[in-house]
């Protein structure tokens, strides 16, 4: 909070003035006031994702694969199984939900210098047509994968 003022009278908040209040990231934010007698204030992030619609690009190439820019992705078109998408740089805790709605399998590449599971650095994983997977970053270079059946 920047430039804030709280006026409390007889143990009750009468006025709360805040110039800037930031609640995490993303578009679905919620501010909750609860149990005014104990003066509790909590902020939480609602779990609402708007997927990025992405067309797979490139030809077995990490550098020309379509860049993922959102935490949820629907691959809408995969013209051949050599086409790919590219994860953002790994950062511990980062999670990507990916659904392949294309008619071919898609190559999912890590960012340059990263790896997926036990694959060598910069090598892709394959996501079959009609399937979904959860990719989550274990650390700053390794993506782990929970693959749908």
C-alpha positions in Angstrom: 0.0 0.0 0.0 1.2 3.5 -0.8 -0.2 6.6 0.8 -2.7 5.0 3.2 -4.6 6.3 6.2 -6.7 4.3 8.7 -9.0 6.1 11.2 -9.9 3.9 14.2 -12.5 5.0 16.8 -13.5 2.8 19.8 -11.7 -0.2 18.2 -13.6 0.1 14.9 -12.3 1.1 11.5 -14.1 4.3 10.5 -12.1 5.3 7.5 -9.7 3.4 5.3 -8.0 5.4 2.6 -5.7 3.7 0.2 -4.2 5.2 -2.9 -2.8 1.9 -4.3 -3.6 -1.6 -3.2 -2.1 -4.5 -5.1 -3.5 -8.1 -4.7 -1.2 -10.6 -6.4 -1.3 -10.9 -10.1 -3.9 -11.8 -12.7 -7.3 -10.4 -13.3 -9.4 -12.2 -10.7 -8.7 -10.5 -7.4 -10.8 -10.6 -4.2 -10.5 -8.5 -1.1 -12.3 -9.9 1.9 -13.1 -8.1 5.2 -14.1 -10.5 7.9 -15.0 -10.4 11.6 -14.7 -6.7 12.2 -14.5 -7.1 15.9 -11.1 -8.9 15.6 -9.9 -6.6 12.9 -9.0 -9.2 10.3 -8.3 -8.4 6.7 -7.5 -11.0 4.1 -6.7 -10.9 0.4 -6.9 -13.9 -1.8 -6.6 -14.8 -5.5 -9.7 -16.4 -7.1 -8.9 -19.3 -9.4 -10.3 -18.1 -12.7 -8.2 -18.6 -15.8 -8.7 -17.3 -19.3 -6.8 -19.6 -21.7 -4.4 -18.3 -24.3 -5.5 -19.7 -27.7 -2.4 -20.7 -29.6 -1.5 -22.2 -32.9 1.6 -24.4 -32.9 4.4 -23.1 -35.1 7.9 -23.9 -36.3 9.3 -27.3 -37.4 11.0 -29.2 -34.6 12.5 -25.9 -33.4 12.5 -24.5 -30.0 13.3 -21.0 -31.3 10.4 -20.9 -33.7 7.8 -22.6 -31.5 4.8 -20.4 -30.4 5.5 -18.7 -27.1 3.2 -19.4 -24.1 2.3 -16.2 -22.3 -0.6 -17.2 -20.0 -1.0 -19.9 -17.3 -3.6 -21.8 -19.3 -3.3 -22.6 -23.0 -5.5 -24.3 -25.6 -3.5 -25.3 -28.7 -6.1 -24.8 -31.4 -4.2 -25.8 -34.5 -1.3 -28.2 -35.0 -0.8 -28.6 -38.8 1.8 -31.4 -38.3 3.5 -33.2 -35.4 6.7 -31.2 -36.0 4.9 -28.0 -34.8 5.6 -26.7 -31.3 4.8 -24.4 -28.4 7.4 -23.0 -25.9 7.1 -22.7 -22.2 8.1 -19.5 -20.4 11.4 -19.7 -18.4 11.1 -22.0 -15.4 10.7 -20.4 -12.1 9.9 -22.5 -9.0 6.2 -22.8 -8.5 5.2 -21.6 -12.0 2.4 -23.7 -13.5 1.1 -24.1 -17.0 -2.1 -26.0 -17.9 -2.0 -27.0 -21.6 -4.7 -28.6 -23.7 -4.0 -29.8 -27.2 -7.3 -29.4 -29.2 -5.3 -29.8 -32.5 -5.5 -32.8 -34.8 -1.9 -33.8 -34.3 0.5 -34.2 -31.4 2.4 -31.0 -30.5 6.0 -30.5 -29.3 6.2 -28.7 -26.0 9.6 -27.0 -25.7 11.1 -25.6 -22.6 12.6 -22.1 -22.7 16.2 -21.9 -23.8 18.4 -23.5 -21.1 15.6 -25.3 -19.4 14.5 -29.0 -19.5 11.4 -31.0 -19.1 11.6 -34.0 -16.7 14.8 -36.0 -17.5 15.0 -34.8 -21.1 18.2 -33.1 -22.1 18.3 -29.3 -21.9 16.2 -27.7 -24.7 14.5 -31.0 -25.8 10.7 -31.1 -26.2 8.1 -33.3 -24.7 5.1 -34.5 -26.8 1.5 -33.8 -26.0 -0.9 -36.0 -28.0 -3.9 -34.6 -29.8 -7.0 -34.3 -27.6 -4.9 -34.6 -24.4 -4.0 -32.1 -21.7 -1.1 -31.8 -19.3 0.0 -29.8 -16.3 3.6 -28.5 -16.4 5.0 -27.1 -13.2 8.5 -25.7 -12.6 10.4 -27.5 -9.8 13.2 -24.8 -9.9 14.7 -22.3 -12.2 15.6 -24.9 -14.9 13.4 -28.0 -14.5 9.8 -28.4 -15.6 7.8 -31.4 -14.2 4.9 -32.9 -16.1 1.6 -34.5 -15.1 0.3 -36.0 -18.3 -3.3 -36.7 -19.0 -4.4 -40.2 -19.8 
